[in-house]
Amino acid sequence: MTTLVQFAAFAVLAAMAAYICLLLFNGVRATQLSTGIADSERHLLQSRVAEIMGKWDFEREKNEFSWSGFRKFEIARKVPEGGGICSFYLRPHDQKPLPAFDPGQYLTFRLDIPGQPKQVMRCYSLSDSPKPDYYRVSIKAVPPPRDKPDIPPGLSSNFFHDQLNEGDILDVKAPGGHFFLDTAKHTPVVLIGGGIGLTPVMSMVNRIVDIGSTRECHFFYGVRNSKEHVMKEHLERLATENENIHLHICYSSPDDDAVEGRDYHHAERVGADLFKRVLPSSNYEYYFCGPPPMMNSLFEGLREWGVPEKDINYEAFGPATVQKKKEADTATDKAPAAASSEAAIEIVFDKSGKTVAWDPEIGSLLDFAEENDVDIDFGCRAGNCGTCITAIKSGEVDYLSEPGEKPEAGSCLACVSVPKGPLVLDA
């Protein structure tokens, strides 16, 4: 990647030099140009050179300072944000430089949670733009489901909130993930966060502002009411101080004392119908992250509005995986073959010595393994982090949703896969 950026930088510089030589060769003198045109061309050249050199430095730092495996980080600050969300500012314990990251990526944590038989792996999105001395993740303490209050609350999120404090040390993998904003582009963009799905798109909008980009950006944030509305002042400041940032706060169930236009902008859920009313057109790149209903309705709504699929980008952690509908000429709205098959399918967990009849109602192979007390490591549960990669000894799998990156042949991502037929896993 660094080589490509270097080549691009040299190519642009060479083109600039050729352009200047052409002007001189043709006898075009600066006095023949209006001051406005000359200044405009000079500023354009300067901005392009600065942009390319900045990208060059960014990629160099990513490669030079990155690490493999896990690295020790200290919680430098723990900041409650409201709405059940807390931000954790992490500094490297070895005090060595931090690599930059692409806005939208996440960190993978290895947690020693009391009472758990083994270390727990979890992924959390970075919620700020790259900074030289810290990373920030903002985590919501997941409560039990409203309709099932007897179910335990989120294991790792509540561990962060209740048992971790400033000064504690954590094992962290380098930033990763395939959901991120390409900051070298200048095309207009729509960033959408629902609930705690705010975090990766917050990283994106902060990065746009930090690098001085003037690309048009519409930022939609959907929550139920003011109690869930976090980082309010920061978002308002971004919109006030940057004319290219357009803020749209959506309350699906506004408080009685909330004032439209002051506390929020739209008394409805974020969706394509709202975009049609407030955006000049559909010609944007879209990035979104949020709860399952929002994720699926946004994807289908944007498709129906005519947005090309290449311009629809999303991140899902946990069960919030977008289920793409098949195209009309191939669609019968089938689930993967194994999920709808009436024939009994045997799943062999070889290491555990268990053979179990597949039940498609349970969900993924990871869900099925957990249901049968078979241990498979996991982090994101959405096919992004690669933690649940499992070797296939025989058989084939289908994917419930497209993973961030498919594993090599002979392995599967258990959290988003189901069997095509009889299957033997090294688990």
N, C-alpha and C positions, 0 to 999 in steps of 0.2 A: 504493500500500500504506500509506504514511504517513497519507494522508487517512482511510482506513478505520480505522486504529488510533486516530487522533484522535477520529473520530466515535464509535467504540466507547467510548473513555474518557469522553467527555462524556455519552454515553447512560447509562453505569453511574453516573456521578456524579449525573446528573439523577434516576435511579431511586432512588438512595440518599436524595437530598434529599426526594423525594416520599414515600418510606417514613417518614422522620422526621416530616414534616409530618402524615402520616396518623396516626401515633402520638399526636402532640400534639392533633390535631383530635378524636380519639376519647377524649381525656382519660386516655390510658394513661400513668401516671407511673412513673418509674424505681423508685420505692420499692415498686411492686407486683410488680416482677420480681425473681426470685431473683438473687442476685449472680452465680451461675454462668451463668445464661441471658444476663444483661446483658453479662458479660465475653465470652461466646462470640460474641454478635452483634457486639460491638465489634471483636473480633479478626478475625472473618470479613470485616467491611466494610473494615477496614484492610488485610488481606491482598489482597483483590480490587483495591482502589485501587492498592496497591504493585505488584501483578502487571501491571495494565494500563499503569501509568506506565512500568514497566520495559520492557514490550514496545514502548511508544511510543518510548522512548529508543533501544532496540535497532534498530528499523526506521529511525529518523532517522540513526543513525550509519552504518548500512549504505549508505544513499543519499548521505549528505553526504560520506563519506570514500572512496567507491569510485572506481575509475578505469577508463578504457577503454584497450585495447591492452595493452602490456607496461610494467612498472615495475621498476626496479632494486631488488634485495634483496641484502643481505649475509648470508652464513652467520655468525651470531653464535656458535653452538655446534654441535659435531658430537659426538654422544653414542652410542657403541656400546650396544646394548640386549641383545646376545646373540642366538643363533639366526639369525645372518646378517643381522640388522636393525640399522639405524642411524637415529637421529633427528637431523634437521637443524632448528635453530631459526633462523628467518629474520626479520631486521629490515629495515624500509624504508631504503634508502640515503639518501633525501631527508629522513629523520627526521620526516616528516609523520605525522599520525594514521592508524591502520589501521581500515578498516571491519570491523564485526562480520560474522559469517557464520552460516549455519544449520548446526548440528552434523550432519556426514555429508557435507558438500560437499568439493570438491577444488580444488587449484591446478593450473594448466597452465603448464609450463615450456618455454622455448625455449632449447635447449642447443647450445653450440658444441663438438662432440665431435671431437677430433683424428682425422683420417683419413676423416671423413664428407664427402661432396661438398656437403652443405647442412645447414642447422640442423635439429636433431631436436626434434620436439614430443612431450612426454609429460605425462601427468596423474598426480598422486599425491594421495591423500586426506589431508585435515588430520586429525591424530591427537590433537588437544587441543581443549578448548572455547575459545571466543573469548577472547583476552587483548589488553589495550590496546597492548602493545609488541612482540609477536612472533606469528608463525605457526609451527606445527610440522608437519612431515611425517616419517613414519617409513617407511623404504624397505628392502625386502629385496633383497640382491644375488642376482639370479636366476642359478642355475648352469645348465650344459647339462642337457638331459633325461637321466634316469638310463639310459634305454635307447638314447640317442644321444649319447654323450660327445664325439663329434667336432664337434657343433654348437656354435657360439660361445655364450658365456653372454649374459645379458641386456645389451643395449648401454647403455641409459641408467642402469639401476640400478647396474651395475658402475662406470660413469663417476662417479656420485655417491659411491660407496664408495671407489674407488681414486684418483680424480684431483681431487676437490673437497675443500677444506679451509676451516677457519675464516678469514674475511676475504675469501673469494672472492665475486664478484658474479654474480648470476643474473637473467635476465629472466623475470618472472612475471606472469601474468594474474590478475585479481581472482577471488576464490572463486566457484565456480559448481557447477551440478549440481542435479538434481531429486530426489535421494535424501537426505532429511534428516528429522530428528525435529522435529515441531511441539511446541515446549516450552510453548505456551499450553494444551495439553491436560492433563487430569488422569487420563486413562484408563490402566489398567495396560498395561505394555509388556514385550515380550521382545526383548532385543538379542542377536544371535548373530554371532560372528566365528570364521572358520576360517582358521588360519595368519595370513598377512599381512592377510587380510580383517578382522582385529581393528581396524585403524586407524579406519575411519569410525564404528564402534559405540563405540570408546573415546572419540571426540569426543562422542558422544551421552551416554554415562553420566557423563562429566566435567561436561557441561553441566547435567544433572539435579541433580548434587550442588552445583555452583557457584551455581545460582540458588535453592538451598534447597527444591527441589520435594520433595514427599512422595509422589509417584506411585509405585505399586508397580512395581518393575523387577527382572526376572530376567535375569541376564547370563550367557550361555553362551559359553565359549571352548574351541574344539576344536583340539588339536595332537596330534602323534604321541607325544611324550614330553617330559621336562623340558628337553631340549636346545633345544626349540622354544618353550618356555614363557617368554614375555617379559613385562615389566612386572608380574611376579608380586607384588612387595611393594606396588606401587601399588594393584592390584586388591583385594588382601586388606585393605588399609587402608580403601578405599572401603566394602567390605562390613562391616567391623568398626565403622566410625564412623557408618554410616547404616543404620538398621534397615529402610528400604524397599528397599535394594539387596541382592539375593540372588545370590550368586556360585556358578556351576556350572562347574568346570574338568573337561574331558573329555580323557583320554589314550587314543588308539586303540591304542597299543602301549606300555604303561608300562615304564619302566626297571626292572631287577631290584631296585634299592634304593629305588624310589619307594614311598611309603606312602599308601595310599588314606585319605582323610580329612585328611591333612596336606599332601601335595603336589598331590593332585587329588581330585575327588569321584566321578567315574564312569569306569570302564575300558571305554569304548565311544565310538563316533562320535556326534556331535551329530545328533539326528534326531527325528522326530515320536513314535517309540515311547518315547524317553526323556522327551519332554514329557508324554506321557500318564501317566507314572509320577510325575513330580515337580511338575507344575503342578496347581493345584486344578481348573482347567477349561481349555477352549480359548479362553476369552473374553479375548483379549489382542490388541494390535497387535504384529506381528512385523516386525523389521528384521534383515536378514542379508546378509553378504558373505563370500565364501570361494571355494575352488576349485570347478571345474565339477561334480564328482560330488556334493559337498555341496549346492551351489546347487539343482541339479535335484531331488535327492531331498527336500530340505526343502520346495520349492514343492509338489511332488506329495503329499508326506506331509501337509502342512498342509491342502491341498485335500481330501484323503480324510478327514481328521479333522473336516471341516465348517467350517473357518475361511473366512470370506468373502474373496474375492480382494481386496477393498478394504482388508483388514487385513493383507495380505501385501506387504511392501515389501522390495526387494532392490537391491543394487548389483553390477555386474559390470564388471571391467576385463580387457582381453585376451580370451581365448577363453571366459571363465567366464560365458557368456550363458545365462540361463534359457530353455529351449525349452518354451513352454507347450503342453500337449496340447489338442487341440480338444475341445469338448463332445461328448458321446456322439451327439447327434442330427445333428451335422455332421461327425463325425470319420471319416476313413478313414486317419488317420495319414500323410497326404500331406505331403511337403515342398512348398515353393512351386512353382508350376507349372513354372517354367523349370528347376528343379533335377531334376525327374523326366522332363522331356521327352526323347524319343529323337531328335527332329528337330534338325538342326544349327542353332545360333543364332550369328550373327556379332556380335561386340562390336567396335565401332570406337572406338579411342582417337584422337580427331581431332588433338589437338595433337602427339601422338607419331608420327602417320602410320602407325599399326599397325591391322590388321584381323585378329582372331584368333577361331577357333571356340571358343565357350564350353565349359568343362569343369566341370560341377557338382561333381565330386569335390574340386575345389580349395578350395571354400568360398565366401567372399564376393567381391564385385567388387574389394575392396581386395586380397585374397589373389591374385586372378586377375591384377590389374594388376602386383603385385610379381613374380609368376611370369613375366610377360612383359616385365620391365624397364621398366615404366611408373611414373613417379613420381606418387604421390598422398600428400599430407601426412596424418598421422594422429597421434592422441594416445592415446585410451583403448582403441580397437579394440572398443568395446562400444556405440556409438551414443549416448554421453552428452555428449562434449565439443564435437562439431560441427566438429572440425578437418578431417575428411575430406570435408566437404561438396563435392559435385562437380556441375557443371551438366550436365543431360541435354539434348542437342540433338535427339534423337528417341528414341522408345521409352518403355517403362515398367519399373518395378522392383517387386519384392516385398521385404518385410523378413523376415529370418530370425528376428528377435526385435523386440519393441516398443522403439523408440529412446526416449531420454529426452524428446526433443521433435522431431517430424518437421519437416524443412526445408520452405521454401516450395515451391509447385508449380514444377516444372521443374528441381529439384535432388534429389539423393539423398545419403544417408550411406553412402558406399561400404563401410565396414567391416561393416555389418550388412545389406546389400542384395544381391539377385541379380536377373538380368534376367527379365522375363516373356516377352520375345521379342527380336528384333533390337534392338540398342541402340547409340546413338552418344553417347559421353561427351566432354566438353570436358577431356580429360586427355592 
